[in-house]
Amino acid sequence: MLVTVAIVAILAGIAYPSYQRYLHHSLRADAQAGLVNAAADLERCYARNQRYAGCSISPTSPDGRYRLAFTAGAGGYLLTATTDKNDGCETPLALDGLGERFPTACW
């Protein structure tokens, strides 16, 4: 019985970190989808109005786990996705008008 409990504990110790990484990755996938959709919306708005100012995006990601925001600047825009949940990233996920994604390790 003790050997069985030890084996289960070792397997759980190996599997749990992988499970946590899977959860973080699936949570971030929602933010990534929201950022890409918002970027497409901004580009469509820019094609019509020749500027990003005055454009609007959805305030949340597709599953509603992240809050989306954007700032328009002289050269484009910066989209950010923030959440109260632990997604394994220290900083919010971001996507700019050049297609650069931040932080790189979280994409």
C-alpha positions in Angstrom: 0.0 0.0 0.0 2.8 2.4 0.9 4.6 1.7 -2.4 1.4 2.4 -4.3 0.9 5.7 -2.5 4.5 6.7 -3.3 4.1 5.8 -7.0 0.9 7.9 -7.2 2.7 10.8 -5.4 5.6 10.7 -7.9 3.3 10.6 -10.9 1.2 13.4 -9.5 4.4 15.5 -9.0 5.4 14.9 -12.6 1.9 15.5 -14.1 0.8 18.6 -12.1 3.3 21.1 -13.6 2.4 19.9 -17.1 -1.3 20.3 -16.3 -0.6 23.9 -15.0 1.2 24.8 -18.3 -1.7 23.4 -20.3 -4.2 25.5 -18.3 -2.1 28.7 -18.7 -1.7 28.0 -22.5 -5.4 27.5 -23.0 -6.2 30.6 -21.0 -3.8 32.7 -23.1 -5.3 31.3 -26.3 -8.5 33.3 -25.4 -6.4 36.5 -25.1 -4.6 35.8 -28.3 -7.8 35.3 -30.3 -9.2 38.5 -28.8 -6.2 40.5 -29.7 -6.0 39.2 -33.3 -9.8 39.8 -33.8 -9.4 43.4 -32.4 -6.4 44.0 -34.7 -8.6 43.0 -37.7 -11.4 45.3 -36.5 -8.9 48.2 -36.2 -7.5 47.6 -39.6 -11.0 47.5 -41.2 -11.8 50.8 -39.4 -8.5 52.3 -40.6 -9.3 51.3 -44.2 -12.6 53.2 -44.0 -11.5 56.3 -42.0 -7.7 56.5 -42.6 -7.0 56.7 -38.9 -7.3 54.5 -35.8 -8.6 57.3 -33.5 -12.4 56.8 -33.2 -12.3 53.1 -33.9 -13.7 50.7 -31.4 -13.0 47.1 -30.4 -14.8 44.5 -28.3 -14.1 45.2 -24.6 -13.5 41.5 -23.8 -11.9 38.4 -25.4 -14.1 35.8 -27.1 -14.6 33.8 -23.9 -14.7 36.9 -21.7 -11.7 36.0 -19.6 -9.6 39.0 -20.7 -10.3 42.8 -20.9 -9.1 44.3 -24.1 -8.0 47.9 -24.6 -6.2 49.8 -27.3 -4.3 53.1 -27.6 -3.9 54.8 -30.9 -0.6 56.6 -31.6 1.1 58.4 -34.4 2.4 55.2 -36.0 -0.4 52.8 -35.2 -1.9 51.2 -32.2 -1.2 49.0 -29.2 -3.7 46.4 -28.0 -3.5 44.9 -24.5 -5.2 42.0 -22.9 -5.4 41.9 -19.1 -7.0 39.4 -16.7 -7.3 38.8 -12.9 -6.6 35.1 -13.4 -3.1 33.5 -13.3 -2.2 32.9 -16.9 1.5 32.3 -16.3 2.6 35.7 -17.6 4.0 38.5 -15.5 2.7 41.3 -17.8 -0.4 41.7 -20.0 -0.4 40.2 -23.5 0.0 42.9 -26.2 -0.1 43.2 -29.9 0.9 46.3 -31.9 0.1 47.7 -35.3 3.3 46.1 -36.8 2.2 42.7 -35.7 4.7 42.5 -32.9 3.6 40.4 -29.9 4.6 41.0 -26.3 5.8 39.3 -24.1 7.3 36.9 -26.6 7.4 33.9 -24.2 3.6 34.1 -23.6 2.7 33.9 -27.3 
